[in-house]
Amino acid sequence: MHEYPLRFTKEDAIRSLIESTYSAPRTVLIESDDGAVRLPVVLTSATAQYVPFAAHTGDTPAGCYEQPDWRLEGWVVPSGFNPRQPPAHVRLFIPAPFDDTLLWQVIPIGITPDEEIRVISD
């Protein structure tokens, strides 16, 4: 799981989900602070996640959240440099209020039950 600053808006995410076509993908950008990682991603799904037992302060009662956390999934748009490289499927988690932090990970393709699981932390 990697943590980067959020570089796109809700509107960018909606455009990627709804307006992308095969020939004209609408991407959102995953980018590290230093710019060493820049991944254009076409989003394919979005799930609102309301966490009922998290610490909460504000005007609404416990368990009643005005804004959800978001879990998004999508595919990294290939650069065209290596057409034989398989596409990378990614999962993104954006905590409410969708304005600061982005957590993301690559979703393995074709894993087997006996395969070693590696956890990488930045």
Contacts in CASP RR format, 6 or more apart in sequence:
PFRMAT RR
TARGET T0000
AUTHOR 0000-0000-0000
METHOD contacts of the structure
MODEL  1
MHEYPLRFTKEDAIRSLIESTYSAPRTVLIESDDGAVRLPVVLTSATAQY
VPFAAHTGDTPAGCYEQPDWRLEGWVVPSGFNPRQPPAHVRLFIPAPFDD
TLLWQVIPIGITPDEEIRVISD
1 103 0 8 1.000
1 104 0 8 1.000
1 105 0 8 1.000
1 119 0 8 1.000
1 120 0 8 1.000
1 121 0 8 1.000
2 37 0 8 1.000
2 103 0 8 1.000
2 104 0 8 1.000
2 105 0 8 1.000
2 120 0 8 1.000
2 122 0 8 1.000
3 101 0 8 1.000
3 102 0 8 1.000
3 103 0 8 1.000
3 122 0 8 1.000
4 30 0 8 1.000
4 31 0 8 1.000
4 32 0 8 1.000
4 33 0 8 1.000
4 37 0 8 1.000
4 102 0 8 1.000
4 104 0 8 1.000
5 31 0 8 1.000
5 33 0 8 1.000
5 100 0 8 1.000
5 101 0 8 1.000
5 102 0 8 1.000
6 94 0 8 1.000
6 98 0 8 1.000
6 99 0 8 1.000
6 100 0 8 1.000
6 101 0 8 1.000
6 102 0 8 1.000
7 28 0 8 1.000
7 29 0 8 1.000
7 30 0 8 1.000
7 31 0 8 1.000
7 102 0 8 1.000
8 28 0 8 1.000
8 29 0 8 1.000
9 98 0 8 1.000
10 98 0 8 1.000
12 26 0 8 1.000
12 28 0 8 1.000
13 28 0 8 1.000
13 43 0 8 1.000
13 46 0 8 1.000
13 70 0 8 1.000
13 72 0 8 1.000
15 26 0 8 1.000
16 25 0 8 1.000
16 26 0 8 1.000
16 27 0 8 1.000
16 28 0 8 1.000
16 41 0 8 1.000
16 42 0 8 1.000
16 43 0 8 1.000
17 43 0 8 1.000
17 44 0 8 1.000
17 45 0 8 1.000
17 46 0 8 1.000
19 26 0 8 1.000
20 26 0 8 1.000
20 27 0 8 1.000
20 42 0 8 1.000
20 43 0 8 1.000
25 40 0 8 1.000
25 42 0 8 1.000
25 77 0 8 1.000
26 42 0 8 1.000
27 40 0 8 1.000
27 41 0 8 1.000
27 42 0 8 1.000
27 77 0 8 1.000
28 40 0 8 1.000
28 41 0 8 1.000
28 43 0 8 1.000
29 38 0 8 1.000
29 39 0 8 1.000
29 40 0 8 1.000
29 41 0 8 1.000
30 37 0 8 1.000
30 38 0 8 1.000
30 39 0 8 1.000
30 41 0 8 1.000
30 90 0 8 1.000
30 92 0 8 1.000
30 102 0 8 1.000
30 104 0 8 1.000
31 37 0 8 1.000
31 38 0 8 1.000
31 39 0 8 1.000
32 38 0 8 1.000
39 76 0 8 1.000
39 88 0 8 1.000
39 90 0 8 1.000
40 76 0 8 1.000
40 77 0 8 1.000
41 74 0 8 1.000
41 75 0 8 1.000
41 76 0 8 1.000
41 77 0 8 1.000
41 90 0 8 1.000
41 92 0 8 1.000
42 74 0 8 1.000
42 75 0 8 1.000
42 77 0 8 1.000
43 72 0 8 1.000
43 73 0 8 1.000
43 74 0 8 1.000
44 73 0 8 1.000
44 74 0 8 1.000
44 75 0 8 1.000
45 72 0 8 1.000
45 73 0 8 1.000
45 74 0 8 1.000
46 70 0 8 1.000
46 71 0 8 1.000
46 72 0 8 1.000
47 70 0 8 1.000
47 71 0 8 1.000
47 72 0 8 1.000
48 68 0 8 1.000
48 69 0 8 1.000
48 70 0 8 1.000
49 68 0 8 1.000
49 69 0 8 1.000
49 70 0 8 1.000
49 71 0 8 1.000
50 63 0 8 1.000
50 65 0 8 1.000
50 68 0 8 1.000
50 69 0 8 1.000
51 65 0 8 1.000
51 69 0 8 1.000
52 63 0 8 1.000
52 65 0 8 1.000
53 63 0 8 1.000
56 62 0 8 1.000
56 63 0 8 1.000
56 65 0 8 1.000
60 66 0 8 1.000
65 96 0 8 1.000
67 96 0 8 1.000
67 97 0 8 1.000
67 98 0 8 1.000
68 96 0 8 1.000
69 93 0 8 1.000
69 94 0 8 1.000
69 95 0 8 1.000
69 96 0 8 1.000
70 92 0 8 1.000
70 93 0 8 1.000
70 94 0 8 1.000
70 96 0 8 1.000
70 98 0 8 1.000
71 91 0 8 1.000
71 92 0 8 1.000
71 93 0 8 1.000
72 91 0 8 1.000
72 92 0 8 1.000
72 93 0 8 1.000
72 94 0 8 1.000
73 89 0 8 1.000
73 90 0 8 1.000
73 91 0 8 1.000
73 92 0 8 1.000
73 107 0 8 1.000
74 89 0 8 1.000
74 90 0 8 1.000
74 91 0 8 1.000
74 92 0 8 1.000
75 87 0 8 1.000
75 88 0 8 1.000
75 89 0 8 1.000
75 90 0 8 1.000
76 87 0 8 1.000
76 88 0 8 1.000
76 90 0 8 1.000
78 85 0 8 1.000
78 87 0 8 1.000
86 109 0 8 1.000
88 106 0 8 1.000
89 106 0 8 1.000
89 107 0 8 1.000
89 109 0 8 1.000
90 104 0 8 1.000
90 105 0 8 1.000
90 106 0 8 1.000
90 107 0 8 1.000
91 104 0 8 1.000
91 105 0 8 1.000
91 107 0 8 1.000
92 102 0 8 1.000
92 103 0 8 1.000
92 104 0 8 1.000
93 102 0 8 1.000
93 103 0 8 1.000
93 104 0 8 1.000
94 101 0 8 1.000
94 102 0 8 1.000
94 103 0 8 1.000
95 101 0 8 1.000
95 103 0 8 1.000
108 115 0 8 1.000
END
